[in-house]
Amino acid sequence: MAVPVVIMEVENDGVAIITISNPPVNALALQIFEGLKQKFTEAMRRNDVKAIVITGNGGKFSGGFDINVFEMIHKTGDLSILPDASVDLLVNVIEDAKKPTVAAIAGLALGGGLELALACHARIAVPRAQLGLPELSLGVIPGSGGTQRLPRLVGLPKAVEMMLSSRPIMSEEGKEVGLVDAIVPLQELLKVSRQWALDIAGRHKPWIRSLHSMDKLGPLSEAHDILKLARQQAKQTAKNMPQHLACLDVIEEGVIHGGYIGVLMEAKVFKELVASVTSKALVHTFFAQRATAKVPNVTDIGLKPRMAKKVAVIGGGLMGSGIATALILSNIYVVLKEINSDYLLKGIKTIETNIRDLVSRKRLAQDNAEKALSMLKGVLDYFEFMDVDLVIEAVIEDVSLKQKIFSEIEKACPPHCILASNTSTIDLNIVGEKTRSQDRIVGAHFFSPAHVMPLLEIVRTEKTSPQAILDLMAVGKTINKVPVVVGNCTGFAVNRTFFPYSQGAHILVNLGVDVFKIDRLITEFGLPLGPFQLQDLAGYGVAVATTKEFASYFPDRTFHSPLVELLMKNGRNGKNNGKGYYIYEKGSKPKPDPLVLPIVEESRRLTNIMPSGKPITVTDQEIVEMIFFPVVNEACRVLDEGIVVQASDLDVASVLGMSFPSYRGGIVFWADTIGADHVYQNLKKWSQIYGNFYKPSSFLEERALRGIPLSAPASTPSASRSRM
């Protein structure tokens, strides 16, 4: 592994070229900060140096501060690890120096990388370089002057937008808003930057210290209005996340009292946020997502992935059309098969609608949309399957139908073709029971809508070959999904873990808790929808089918609520027909339907589980815990059975597949922040009152009693760990 290093070369023209080298993105590791201070100090001292250009090695300026340092702090609690770069290096050594510095930006300048460039006296960039401050996505704020310098260069509205969204802009937009001084071809970057630095030194170009600039900030009253509006929006879109409001407070401090005072407050708040639970959770999620790329006995045995050039999708319904959309958007040729021309036409129209929607929202250019649609072909037979690399079956959850399809595609496809099922609950051994190609059978479980949701759950059986897993992982990455490899069981990792989620909600309703209050509390906790609105959205047929599937495998912990069937008998089918727990009218937000309440009362009468026939009294916190602690409990069983490689895989899957809030770190991480003992004691108490649904698993009990985090690796392999 390359050692992070900063090198300096002094050219004959008197310009010192200081280069950051820390592949792959020139992250600002602790050694880099030390090297920068040494080289800049030397350059300022040397009489043969008139000006400085700072750049990055390998076609990239810098991807920002080394996030491994955050992880070190979270493990040790030692904040002294953080370098004092903001004032010590960027203000004193670079910005306020008697020799000018120009940043030569190629590829990207993100986070601390952009903050380093902001402290320079000019910025020259290549076309389509990425510039941004994404720190809020890691639970912190820009910590090296970004909150102060960016508003002074691009104006307050644009700076607030860039920081709060964490989204980068391209150098072309950077030039328009004042962040970039010039855009030049890569081969001209150093030449132009050197001359620019010399021109500043010779007073032929302006010597701008951005921390001291005021003209882009505007009147104080206007700044107050901009920040007030931003606070209101942040409270709605980033609730439960302290870094957004903290960032606005720090910006305001600098606007009122000056950039230097703002930088001092920024450094203080940055340290406070680094140590916060939110930052720990978001950094954990960041590293957990990276860790999914390493799968024992798959990615570490010397195999190379084979790229899928042509993929067949069977079934043009909601899932099949979404999967096909994701594939053609990534230039993969797709054959979409249906059983008749009406279904096929409907599937193709759905794909076209998906593509048009992306164009209308300016997420896809029109020419790229046309190219994507040209990659799609509809068929009614298996003739086109003779040269496909991958088949993804995406029909309804019917065992006999899936078995029939797999018998047919085994004969129709070439011997190397991967045979994948998008089933969300059915055991893959049963799906492929009637085939001889067990080593090629794998689960490719997408989440709805498949072209939008980022998770791809790859399900392996004991017979699935490592090559098939590796190839499907490569497809997942190509179509911009995060592949998480899991073991085979009913519901696999994600749906199995979360099947108690709606179950717990139904138990509470039948115990007398208000349906709409449950949804409100769950969204306040951080999920985009509560369990009942989610059922409305997914359709009641899905709820009935999945409950039936889980009930057959886990009868001891499945609650039979008649509520969904009662809703269907009353002519309700959720969003599909505009009537569910909520009323759905075009152009307006869903509204709770009070006419549902008599149906709920009928369900309570039939289940008859309210103690003494009266609604239970529970706090808001207890409602949230009674829904999520059973999910944690099932996660423990999934961990115990070795369904996932590591606990962090379940965290990633819960965030990307079930929209569990990333700022809580995922389901297992969140449970560990609360404490296994707290979860265990409450489940034990509820199981004694309300029954086996809440009974703690042996894994949870052991971890709680021994004080071991749920995420800690198992000391001895589980008997069923062979599923992975």
N, C-alpha and C positions, 0 to 999 in steps of 0.2 A: 504493500500500500504506500502511495506517495506521501511524503511528509509535507505538511503545509509550510509554504515558504514565501517570503517577499523578496524580490530581487530588484536591484537598481542599476541602470546603465546611464552614464552621462554622455550625451552626444556632443559632437564638435560645436554645435550651435549653442551649447550652454543649457540645453533642456535635459533634465533628469527624467528618465522613463522608469517609473516605479510599477512593477507588475505583481499582481496577486496570483499565486498558483496554489490551488487546493482543489483538484478535480473531485467530482465532475462539474460543480457549479461555482467553484471558488468561494465556498462558504467562509464566513469570517470567524474562524476558529480562534481560540485564545492566542495561539502562536502567531496568527496573522496580525492581530492587534499589536502584539509586541514588535513584530517585524515592521509594521507600518510606522510605528513611533520611532523606531531606530532609523529607518531609511529617510523619513521626513526630517528628522532632527539633523541627520548627516547632510541632507541636501540643503537645508537652510544654513548650515554652518559653512559649507564649501563655497569658496569664492568663484569657482568655475561654473557654478550653477546659477542661471538667471531665472529659471521657471521650472515647473514640474508638470508632468503628465502622468496621471494614474490610470492604469488599465488592468484588465484581467487576462489570464492565460487561456488558450483554447477556445477563443471566440466567444467568451462570456465575461461580463464585467464581474458581477457577484450576485449569487442567489440569496445573500443575506446572512444574518447571524447564525452561527452553528447551533442548531436546535438541540444537539446532544448536550450542550451546556445546561439548557433548561432541565433536561432529564436528570443530569447530575445534581442540580439544586433540589429537585423534587425528591430525590432519593436521600440526600444528605441533610437538606435544610440549610445548607451553607451558602448564603447570599454573597459572601465575600469572593466567591468564584467569579462573579460578574466583573468584566473589565470596566474601568472608569474611563470609557472612551469618549463619552459625550462632550465633556468640557476639556478634559486633559488632552485629548488628541484632536477632535474635530474642531473645537473652538480655538484653543490656545495654539496648537501646532500647525493646523492647516488654514482655517478660515482667517484668523487674525495675524497670519505670518506676513513678513515683508516681501515674500516671493509668491507669485500667483500659482495656483494649481488648476489644471483643466482635467476633467474626467472624460476619458475616451471610452464610450459605452458601446459594447457589442453584445448581442444576444439578450441579456437581461440585467437589470439592476433592480433588485427587489429587497424590501425590508431594509436591513442595515446596509446593504449594498447601495440602495438609492440614497439613504441618509448620508453615506460617505460622499456620494456624488453631489448631494445638495450642499455640503460644506465647501465644495470646490467653487472656484470663481467663474466657471463656465462648464457647460456640458455639451459635448459633441457626440452624436449617436449615429449608428448605422440604421438603415431602413428596418422597420418592423421589430425593433428592440422592445422588450417588455419592461415597463417602468411601473412600480407600485409599492405600496406599503401594506402588506397583508397581515401585520402583526395581530390585529384584533381577532383573526381566525384562530390564533393560538392563546387567546385569553389575556393578552397584554396590549400595550399601546406602543407605538414607535418610541424607542428609548434613546435615540442618538440625535435628537434635534428635529426629527421629522414632523412632529406636531407644530413646530414653530417655523421651520424654513419652507415647507411645502405651501402653506397659505400665503406666505410672502412672495412666492414665485408664481403661483397659478391662480391666486385669489381664494377667498374663503369658501365659496360654494363648491368649487371643484375639489379643493383639498379635503373638505368634509366628506364629500361623496366618495373620493378615492379611499380614504381611511376607513370609513364606516362600512363600505361594501367589501373591502379587501381585494377588489378586482383591479388588475393592472390595466394600464393603457399602453397603446403602441407609441413608438417614438414620434410618428407623424402627428398624432394628437398632442403629444408632449410639446412639439414645436409650435403648434397653434396656440396652446395655453401658456407658453412661456417657461416650460420646464426644461426644454432642450433649446440650445442656441443655434445649432445647425445639424443637418442630416447629410451624411456623406457615405459613399460606398465603402465597404469594409477595407478594400485595399488602400483607400485614401485616409482612413481613420487616424492613424498615428501622425501622418504628415500634416494633416489639417490641424489636429489638436496641438501639435508642437508649435506650429506657426501662430495659432490662436493664443497660446500661453506666452509666447514672445511678444505678441502685439499688446497683451495686457501689461506685461512688464514694461514695455516701451510707451505705455499710455496711449496706444493707438486704438485700443478697444477698452470698453468700460471694465473696471475692477469692482465687481459686485460681491459684497458680503451679504448673502441673502438673509442672515439673521437680523441684520440692521435695516433691511428694506421695509418701507411702509406704504408705498404707493398702491400696491395691489390689495391692501386690507380694507380700504374704504372707510367711511365714517363709522364711529363707534356704535351709533344707534342702529345702523344697518347690520353691523356684525352681531349685535344682540338679537336682532330679529332672525337672522340666519341660524344662529346657534339655538335659539328657542324652538324654532320649527324642527331642527335636527333632533333635539331632545325629545320632542313629542313623538317623532317617528321612531326613534330608537326604543322608546318605552313600549311601542307596539310591536316592532319587528325583532327586537333583541331583548325581550323580557328575560329576566333571570341571569343576564350577562352584564356584570358590572363594568367591563372594559369600555363599552360604548359611551356611557355617560361620563366615565372618568376621562376618556380621550377629549370629549367636548369641554370638560372643565379645564383641562390643561391648555387646550387651544385658547380658551377665553382668558386664562391667566396671562398668557403671552400677549394677546391683543390689548389687554388693559394696561399691563405693567411693563411690557417690553419683552423682546425675544429672549434675552439672557435670563430674566426671572422665570420665563416660561420653561426654558431648558432645565433649570434647577428643579422646578416642580415636576417636570416630566420625568426626570431621573428618579425622584422620590416615589412617584406613583407607579412607575415601571417596576421598581423593586417590590412594592407592595403587591402588585398584580401577579408578578412571577410566582410568588408564594401562595397564590389563591387556589382554592379547590377548582375553580373554573379553568385556570391555566393548566393545572395538573391533568384535568380530564381531557382537555383539547389536545395537549401534547401527547397524552397517552393514546388518544384516537389516531393522531398523526403517525406515531410509530407502529401502532397496531395494524394500521392499513398497510404499511410497508412490509410488516412481518408476514402478511398473507401470501407473499410471493415465494416464500420458502416452505416447501412441503417435503417432509422426510420421505425418502425412498421414491421421490418423484423428481424433484429439482436438483438433487445432489448426487445423481448416479451417472452423470455424463451424457444424458439423452439431449437431443436437440429437437425443438418443436417443429412439426411439419405444418406449414401454413395452409389454411383452408381457402381455396380459390372459389369453390362453388358449393353452396349449401342448399339443401332442400328443407323446407318447412312444411309440415303436414298439419293442416288446420288453419283457416283464415279468420278465426274468431278474434276476440279482444287480445288474447295473448299471442297467438300466431302472427297476427298482423303487426303487433308491436315488435316482436322478435325480428320479423322480416324487415321492418323499418330500420331497426338498429343496424342490421347487417348491410343493407344497401347504402346507408349513410356512410359506411366505412369502405365502400367500393368492393364489397363482396357480392358476387353474382348469386341471386336467390331464385330458386324454383319453388313456387307456392302451390301446393296441391290441396284440392278440395274434392268433395264427393259428387258435386254437381255444379253446373255453370252458374246458377243463382248464388250459391254460397261463395263460389270463386269470385264472381263479380263484386259481391259485397265486401269480401276480404281485400281485393285490390283497391276498391274505393276507400276503404278505411285507411289503407297505407297512403294513398294519395292525399287524404285529409290530414294525416299525421305530418306529411311533408309540407303541405300548404300552410299548416299551422305554424311550423317552424319558420317558413318564409315570412309570414305575416307578422311574426314577432321579431323579425330581423335577426334570427339565430342561424339562418341559412340563406346563402345567396341563390338567386333564381337559377343561374346556370348550374350550380351544384345540385339543386333540387332536380333539375331535368336529367342530369347525369345519374343521380341516384335512382330515379324511376326507370331509367333505361337498363338498370341492372336487375330488373324484376321480370319474371316470366310466370304466368299462371298455367297450370296443367291439371288434367283430370285423371292421369294414369301415371305409371312408374317409368315410362320410357326414358325420361330425362334424368332418372336417378342412376344411370349406368356409369356416370363419371363424377358423381358428387363426392366430396371429401367428408361431409358431415350431414347427417339428417337430424332434425329436431322435431320430434312429435309433440304437437301442442293441441290435442283434442280434449274432449271432456274427461272428467275423472271416472272413467269406466274401465274396470280391469279387463274384461273380456275383449273390449274394443282395442285397447292398447296391446294386448297380447296378439291379437290378429294382425295389427299393423306391424308389429315387430317381426312376426313370422314372414310377412310380405316384403319388408324392406331388407331383411337379411338376404333374400334371394335376388332382389332388384339392384342392390348396391355393390360396388367393387369391394374386394376383400379388406382394403385398408380403411374403408369408410367407418367413421365413428357413429354409433347408433345411440342417440340421446333422447331422453324424455323430459318434457317440461313439467311432469307431474309435481304437485306440491305436497302430496301426502302419501301416495301409494309406494310401498316397498318395491325397489327396483328388481329384486330377485323374482318377485311375482310378475312384474311387467315383462321381463325377459325369460320367463320360465320355459317357454316353448321354442327357444332358439338354441343354436349351437355356438353362437358367437358371444359368449359371456364376457370375454375379455374386452370386447368393444362397446359393451353397454354401460352407459353412464347417465347420470342425471344432469340436465342443464336447466336448473330452476331459476327462471327470471321472475321479477316482481313487477306488478302492474302499476302504471303503464310501462311495458318492457323497453320501449325506446327512450324512456326518461329515467326510471329508477336505476341507480348505479350498481346495485348488487347482482352478481351472478353466483348462485350457490351451485357448486359442482359436487355432485354426489357420486361417490365411488362405492362399489360393492367389493367383497373380498376377492372377486375375480377380475375386476377392471384393471387393465394394464396401465402401468405408469405412463406409457407413451400416449394412450388415449387421454389421460388426465392432463398431461403436459400440453397436448395439442389443443384441448378445450380451454385451458388457461390462456394460451396464446390468442385464441379467437376472442376470449373475453377482453383481453387487453386491447386488441385491435379495435373492438367496438366500444372502447372507453368504459368498460365495466370493471369493477373490482371483483376478481374471482376469489371465492373462499371455498376451499376444498373441505368437504365434510363426509362423515360416514353415513351408511345406509340404515335407515329405520323409518318407522311411520312418522311423517312430518319432517324428517331430517333434522337439521339443527334449528333453523329459524322458526318455522311454523310449529315444530314440536315445543320449543321453548315458550312460544307466545300463545299456545292454545289456551292456557289458563287465563289469559288476559280478558277475553270476552266472557269466559266462564265466570270469572270473579265478578265482573260487572253485572252479569245476570243474577248471580247469587245476591248481590247487594240490592238490586231492584226488587227481587222477590222477598227480601228481608225488610222492604219498606223504604229504601232510599230513593230519592227522586232521580229519574232517568237523566234529566237535563242538567241536574247538579253534578252528576258523575262526569258527564261530557265536559262541563265547564272546568271542573277541577283537574281533569286529565290534560286539557289544553293549557291550563295555567301551569301545570307541571312541565310542559314543554313539547307535547306531541301535537302535530298539526290538527288532528281530529280526535274526538273522544270515541270510545268503543261503539257507541250506538250510531253515531253519524257515519262511522267507518262501515258498519253493517249496511246502512242505507246505500252507501257508495258502491260497495262490492256486490250487492244484490243478495237477497235472502236465500236464494238457491245455494250459493256458496257456503253460507253459514250453516245451513241444514246438512249439506254433504260433508263438510269437514268435521262437524260435530259428530255425525254418524261414524265417520272413519276413526276418529280418536276414541269414541266411546267403545268401539269394538276392541281396541288395543289397550286402552287404559280405563276400564270400566270403574275401577276403584276410586278414581279421581275425576270423573266426568259428571257434571251437573246437568240434569235434564230439565231445561226451562221450556215451557210451552209458548213463551212469548212470541217468538218469530213465527211459529205456525199460526198463532192467533191473528197476528198482523196480516199474514197472507190470506187467511180466511175472510178478513175484513176488506179485501181488495187492495192491500198495500204491498208494494214491492220496492220500497226505497226510492232512490233517485230514478230508477228505470221508468216508473210511472208517475213520478212527482209526488208520491205520498209514502211516507215511512214514519219514523219517529218525528221527522221534520217535513215541512212542506217545501217543495222545490218549484220555484217559478222562474222562468227565464228572465235574466237581467237583475235578479235580486238574490240576496244571501238566503241560505236555508233558514227557516223559522220553525221553532218548536211548535208542534201541533198539539194543542190541548185535548183534541179528540182522541189522542192515543191513551190518555190517562185511564179511561174506563177499561180499555183492553189490558193495560198494565194491572189494574185491580183484579181482572178476571184471572190473569196469570198468577197473581199472589194467592187468590182463593184456591186455585188448583194445586199449587205447590205446597201451600199451607206450612211454610217454614218460619213464619214470624213468631218469635217467642210470645206465648200467651195471645197470639193473634194481633199483636201491636207492633208498629214499626220500631226498629232498633234505633238507639241514640248513638251516633258516632260523630267524631270530629272530622273536619276536612282532611287532616293528615291521615287519620285512620282509613278514610275512604281510599285515598291514594295508595296507602300501604296494603290494604286488603285486595287491591287489584294487582299491584306489582310484586308483592312478596311471593305469591304463588308462582309468578313468572320466574323469579329468582330461584325458587325451589326446583322448578323443572329444569332450569339452566344447570343446577347442581347435578341433576340426574344425567343430563347430556354430557357434562364434564366427566362424571364418574364412569360413564359407559364409553368414553373415548370417542364420541361422535365428532368432536373437533380436535384439531391438533393442539391447540392451546386456548386458554380462556380468552385471550385478546381477540381471537378469531370470532368468538361469539359476541364480543363487544362491537367489532366492526360490522358484523352481520345485523345486529340489533339496530345500529345507527343507520346503516345504508338500506336495509331491507324493511325495517318496521318503523323508521323515523323516530326512534328513541333519541332524545336530545343529545347531540354530540358534546355539548358543554357539561353533560353529566358522565361522559366517558364510556357509555355503553352499559348494558344491564349488569354485568359482573363487577365492573369497576365501581359503578354506583352503589351496589350492595356492599362492597368492601369499604366504601367511604362511610356508610351507615354503621357497618359492623355486622358480621355474621351472627353474633350472639343476639343482637336486637331483632334481626329477622327471624331467627330460630325461636326465641322466646314468644314472640307474637304469634307465629304460626302454630306453635304448640298450644297456646291459649285458645286461639280460634278453633283449632281442630277439636278441642274438648267441648266447645260450645256448638259449633256448626258442622262438625263432621270431617270425614277423611279427605275432602278436597284440600284442606289446609294442613294435612299431616306432614311434618317436616321429613325430608329425605334423610337417609342415613349419612350421606355425604355432608349435607348441611349440618346435621347434628354433630358429627365428628369434628368438623372444622370449628364450629361454634364453641364446643366444650374444650377444645384444645387450643383455642386462640389463634388458629391458622387462617390467613386470608383465603377467600374462595378462589382467588386467581392463582394461588401458589401451585406449582406443578405437583402432581401426585408422587408420593414417595415410592409407592410400588404400583406397577401397572395394573389397571383394572382387568378383570377376567375377560371383559368384552372389548378391550382396547384394540383387538385385531380388526375392528371395523375400519380403522384407518390404515 
